[in-house]
Amino acid sequence: MRGAERRAASVPVWLGAAGVLALCFADALLPPYLTSTATLEPPSPRHWLGTNDIGQSVLVGLLRAAPTTIGLGLATAALALGIGCGMASIAVLFPKWGRALVLHLTDIAEIIPSILVLLLIAAWRQPGAAEIIVMMALLTWHDDVRVLRAALLRELSRENIRLARHMGAGWPSVLLHHALPQMLPTLVGVYVQNVVQAVMRVAGLAFLGLTAADLLTWGSMVQDAMGYLHTPAWTWLLLPPAFCLSGFLLWLTRIGAHHARHHRQPQGTPHDFNPKPKPLCGRDRAPSGHLF
């Protein structure tokens, strides 16, 4: 019964994921985002969500902005998570100087107001998609280092890791085949949180007009609607992109809550890890037939 309830609860999550992937890969199938003489038309059978001030369909704009808005969030979160994993690995596997270096860099990065730096760089460069991904990842990787370091310490203290090291396995093999698969629930949870933050930052930059002019996102559509707040046009220029952005963030929040419910990690504070393999004594030997 519990399994059936879990599958039923995960149906909206998987349906939403399928919809997001369909939007990201269906850009070539969408109609062109062309200008016309039908400017600021309210919703009608011809234009379901109306048109903007240069005659572009709001519905087409929403669909074409979805891959950019979502893709920037996914890519930024993945790059930030990758940097965080690398720094956490250095803090765990390297000698004390490696741990001290990473933790000091993390402390410095946390002191620097990353949002202010992001706004200054964006105002100077008006970055495109690739620049936004790199810039935001480099300014937000420090948020995950301590969580990832604690999770890695917990996994590397397990008996199967010690046995693998005693049998001659190198650290890259141990991380890829033993530690990271066990850390997958933690990595997924951290990644979902990173996507939420990245999408909000991308929308904020676009809303402030600090991204490239040709970068169409839901945030830039909201920014374009601000000039019509005192006219009836705001209802079809502002509400649809704001609803899409809010709905996507709420869906991500639901994914995070669903993941947290079904993949709860054991509590406890990991001890410092000594990367030097220790000789196995009698009580550390794995049972026969259970090497890995």
C-alpha positions, 0 to 999 in steps of 0.5 A, a space after each residue: 500500500 505504501 508503494 502504491 501511495 508513493 507512486 501516486 504521489 510521484 505522478 505529478 512530478 514525472 508529468 511535470 518533468 516530461 512537460 519541461 523536457 518537451 518544452 526544452 526540446 520542442 523549440 524547432 516545432 514552435 511557431 516563429 515569434 514575429 512582429 505584426 500590426 496587431 499591437 496590444 490586442 487582448 486575448 482572442 481566438 486568434 491570439 489566445 493570450 493577446 499580443 505585446 506592444 510590437 504585435 508578438 504573440 504572448 503565448 508564443 513568447 511564453 513557449 519560446 522563453 521556457 527553454 531559455 529560462 529553464 535551461 539556464 537554471 538547469 545548467 547553472 545548477 549543474 555547474 555550481 554542483 560540479 564545482 562544489 563536489 570538486 572542492 568538497 573532494 579536495 577538502 576531504 581527500 587532500 591533507 590538512 592544507 587542502 581542507 584549510 584552503 577550501 574552507 577558507 575560500 568558502 568563508 571568503 566567498 560567503 562574506 562577499 555579497 554575491 548578488 551585488 557582484 552579480 548585479 555589477 558584472 551584469 550591468 557592465 557586460 549584459 551577459 548572454 546565456 553562456 556568460 550567465 551560466 559561468 558567472 552565477 556558478 562561480 558566485 554560488 558554488 560555496 553554498 553547497 561545499 559544507 553539505 557535500 563535504 559532510 556527506 562525503 565524509 559520511 560515505 568514505 567512513 563506511 566499511 566497504 570504502 575502507 575495504 576497497 582502498 585496502 584492496 588497492 582501489 584508487 580514489 577516483 574509482 572509489 568516488 565514482 563507483 562507491 561514494 557518489 552513488 550512495 550520495 545521489 539522494 543528497 546530490 539530487 536534493 542540493 541540485 533541486 535547490 540550486 535550480 530554484 535559486 538559479 531560476 530566480 536569479 536569472 529572472 531577477 537579472 532579466 527583470 532588471 534589464 541586465 541580460 542580453 537584449 536578444 535573450 528571451 526569458 520569462 523575467 524579460 517578459 515581465 520587465 517588458 510589461 512594467 510600462 503598461 501597469 496603468 493600462 488594461 494590457 498588464 493583465 495579459 502582458 504581466 500575469 502569464 509570464 509571472 504565472 509560468 515563473 511562479 508555477 515552475 518554482 512551485 513545481 521545483 519546490 514540490 520535487 524537493 519536498 517529495 525527494 526529502 520525504 522518500 530519501 531521508 538521510 541518517 542524522 549524525 555528525 561525521 568525524 574527520 576522515 583520514 584518507 590513508 587506508 588502514 590495515 584491516 583487523 578481524 572485526 573490519 573484515 567483510 563477511 565472505 562473499 560481500 566484498 563490495 
